[in-house]
Amino acid sequence: QVQVVESGGGLVQVGGSLRLSCAASGSILSIKDMAWYRQGPGKQCELVASITSGDSTNYADYVKGRFTISRDNAKNTMNLQMNSLKPEDTAVYYCNWVVISTTLNQYDAWGQGTQVTVSS
């Protein structure tokens, strides 16, 4: 079984920065893709950024140039650096990992979410 836990959310003013982290634990053999999603008030869950096992990144248009996704496979961690935050970035942010376990099963693991609130 694989568990992922996010941290780093909080309250920040417009234009400020936050760094979200996500750590995975469990019987992990290898890590495939990772991603950050978010769900704002009254909105559907949407993809924010993703990173492949080959470190290829993809960003939603509304965060390009402001957010940076990164991963550290050795430490089983993933980060999302968020700069120039806007009120519309207010949401619960979730990390998602696609991993292969030591039993050769593929898991699509989700964290519990971390709240990011941007005040104007």
C-alpha beads as a LAMMPS data file, in Angstrom:
LAMMPS data file: protein, C-alpha beads

120 atoms
119 bonds

1 atom types
1 bond types

-500.0 500.0 xlo xhi
-500.0 500.0 ylo yhi
-500.0 500.0 zlo zhi

Masses

1 110.0

Atoms # bond

1 1 1 0.000 0.000 0.000
2 1 1 1.136 3.532 -0.753
3 1 1 0.332 6.691 1.187
4 1 1 0.916 10.296 0.187
5 1 1 0.717 13.330 2.441
6 1 1 0.716 16.990 1.424
7 1 1 2.015 19.877 3.473
8 1 1 2.789 23.550 3.098
9 1 1 -0.596 25.104 2.514
10 1 1 -1.760 28.207 4.301
11 1 1 -2.897 31.789 4.020
12 1 1 -0.941 34.203 1.849
13 1 1 -1.528 37.650 0.420
14 1 1 -1.900 38.384 -3.265
15 1 1 1.482 38.288 -4.954
16 1 1 2.975 36.094 -2.277
17 1 1 4.528 32.645 -2.510
18 1 1 3.964 29.214 -1.029
19 1 1 5.741 25.926 -1.441
20 1 1 3.700 22.749 -1.269
21 1 1 5.332 19.423 -0.591
22 1 1 4.117 15.885 -0.971
23 1 1 5.763 12.829 0.514
24 1 1 5.051 9.228 -0.314
25 1 1 5.603 6.181 1.811
26 1 1 4.905 2.499 1.637
27 1 1 6.016 -0.345 -0.520
28 1 1 7.224 1.680 -3.491
29 1 1 9.307 0.024 -6.168
30 1 1 9.253 2.852 -8.674
31 1 1 7.486 6.126 -9.294
32 1 1 5.872 6.915 -12.596
33 1 1 3.963 10.140 -13.014
34 1 1 3.179 12.756 -10.398
35 1 1 0.781 15.637 -10.483
36 1 1 -0.849 18.398 -8.497
37 1 1 -4.577 19.022 -8.761
38 1 1 -6.744 21.601 -7.098
39 1 1 -10.403 22.197 -6.348
40 1 1 -11.555 25.725 -5.698
41 1 1 -14.804 26.717 -3.978
42 1 1 -17.711 25.639 -6.146
43 1 1 -15.384 24.418 -8.879
44 1 1 -14.448 21.078 -10.345
45 1 1 -11.122 19.481 -9.637
46 1 1 -8.538 20.570 -12.197
47 1 1 -4.996 19.641 -13.121
48 1 1 -2.416 22.219 -12.065
49 1 1 0.878 20.614 -13.082
50 1 1 2.367 17.224 -13.773
51 1 1 5.806 15.673 -14.058
52 1 1 6.753 12.371 -15.640
53 1 1 9.362 9.854 -14.585
54 1 1 11.616 11.466 -17.174
55 1 1 11.129 14.892 -15.594
56 1 1 8.974 16.191 -18.414
57 1 1 6.634 18.826 -17.004
58 1 1 3.261 20.135 -18.015
59 1 1 1.376 23.121 -16.611
60 1 1 -2.127 24.441 -16.858
61 1 1 -2.190 27.718 -18.757
62 1 1 -3.369 29.633 -15.716
63 1 1 -0.221 28.776 -13.701
64 1 1 2.450 28.831 -16.396
65 1 1 5.318 31.087 -15.445
66 1 1 4.169 31.244 -11.819
67 1 1 4.254 27.642 -10.550
68 1 1 7.083 25.118 -10.729
69 1 1 6.727 21.395 -10.117
70 1 1 9.714 19.299 -9.093
71 1 1 10.433 15.825 -7.773
72 1 1 13.105 14.010 -5.791
73 1 1 12.818 10.303 -6.453
74 1 1 15.485 9.397 -3.920
75 1 1 13.467 11.039 -1.159
76 1 1 10.032 10.158 -2.581
77 1 1 8.979 13.772 -2.490
78 1 1 7.373 16.211 -4.864
79 1 1 7.082 19.978 -4.569
80 1 1 5.047 22.775 -6.074
81 1 1 6.567 26.230 -5.831
82 1 1 3.827 28.803 -6.247
83 1 1 4.748 32.418 -6.892
84 1 1 2.743 35.523 -7.728
85 1 1 -0.328 33.996 -6.162
86 1 1 -3.761 35.292 -7.098
87 1 1 -7.108 35.058 -5.298
88 1 1 -8.282 32.584 -7.947
89 1 1 -5.508 30.209 -6.844
90 1 1 -7.454 29.661 -3.621
91 1 1 -8.258 25.959 -3.491
92 1 1 -7.552 22.664 -1.844
93 1 1 -4.472 21.235 -3.517
94 1 1 -4.028 17.497 -3.914
95 1 1 -0.992 15.526 -4.968
96 1 1 -1.355 12.426 -7.079
97 1 1 1.238 9.721 -7.577
98 1 1 1.217 6.791 -9.968
99 1 1 3.574 4.237 -8.493
100 1 1 4.576 0.623 -8.887
101 1 1 4.629 -1.252 -5.598
102 1 1 7.076 -3.918 -4.550
103 1 1 4.340 -6.440 -5.331
104 1 1 4.322 -5.078 -8.917
105 1 1 0.888 -3.501 -8.538
106 1 1 0.209 -0.036 -9.906
107 1 1 -1.314 2.436 -7.469
108 1 1 -2.970 5.744 -8.160
109 1 1 -2.423 7.389 -4.782
110 1 1 -3.976 10.653 -3.620
111 1 1 -3.176 12.836 -0.658
112 1 1 -5.754 14.261 1.703
113 1 1 -5.342 17.783 0.361
114 1 1 -3.903 21.003 1.717
115 1 1 -5.738 24.320 1.762
116 1 1 -4.250 27.335 0.010
117 1 1 -5.994 30.659 0.573
118 1 1 -4.902 33.822 -1.198
119 1 1 -6.283 37.004 0.321
120 1 1 -6.660 40.273 -1.545

Bonds

1 1 1 2
2 1 2 3
3 1 3 4
4 1 4 5
5 1 5 6
6 1 6 7
7 1 7 8
8 1 8 9
9 1 9 10
10 1 10 11
11 1 11 12
12 1 12 13
13 1 13 14
14 1 14 15
15 1 15 16
16 1 16 17
17 1 17 18
18 1 18 19
19 1 19 20
20 1 20 21
21 1 21 22
22 1 22 23
23 1 23 24
24 1 24 25
25 1 25 26
26 1 26 27
27 1 27 28
28 1 28 29
29 1 29 30
30 1 30 31
31 1 31 32
32 1 32 33
33 1 33 34
34 1 34 35
35 1 35 36
36 1 36 37
37 1 37 38
38 1 38 39
39 1 39 40
40 1 40 41
41 1 41 42
42 1 42 43
43 1 43 44
44 1 44 45
45 1 45 46
46 1 46 47
47 1 47 48
48 1 48 49
49 1 49 50
50 1 50 51
51 1 51 52
52 1 52 53
53 1 53 54
54 1 54 55
55 1 55 56
56 1 56 57
57 1 57 58
58 1 58 59
59 1 59 60
60 1 60 61
61 1 61 62
62 1 62 63
63 1 63 64
64 1 64 65
65 1 65 66
66 1 66 67
67 1 67 68
68 1 68 69
69 1 69 70
70 1 70 71
71 1 71 72
72 1 72 73
73 1 73 74
74 1 74 75
75 1 75 76
76 1 76 77
77 1 77 78
78 1 78 79
79 1 79 80
80 1 80 81
81 1 81 82
82 1 82 83
83 1 83 84
84 1 84 85
85 1 85 86
86 1 86 87
87 1 87 88
88 1 88 89
89 1 89 90
90 1 90 91
91 1 91 92
92 1 92 93
93 1 93 94
94 1 94 95
95 1 95 96
96 1 96 97
97 1 97 98
98 1 98 99
99 1 99 100
100 1 100 101
101 1 101 102
102 1 102 103
103 1 103 104
104 1 104 105
105 1 105 106
106 1 106 107
107 1 107 108
108 1 108 109
109 1 109 110
110 1 110 111
111 1 111 112
112 1 112 113
113 1 113 114
114 1 114 115
115 1 115 116
116 1 116 117
117 1 117 118
118 1 118 119
119 1 119 120
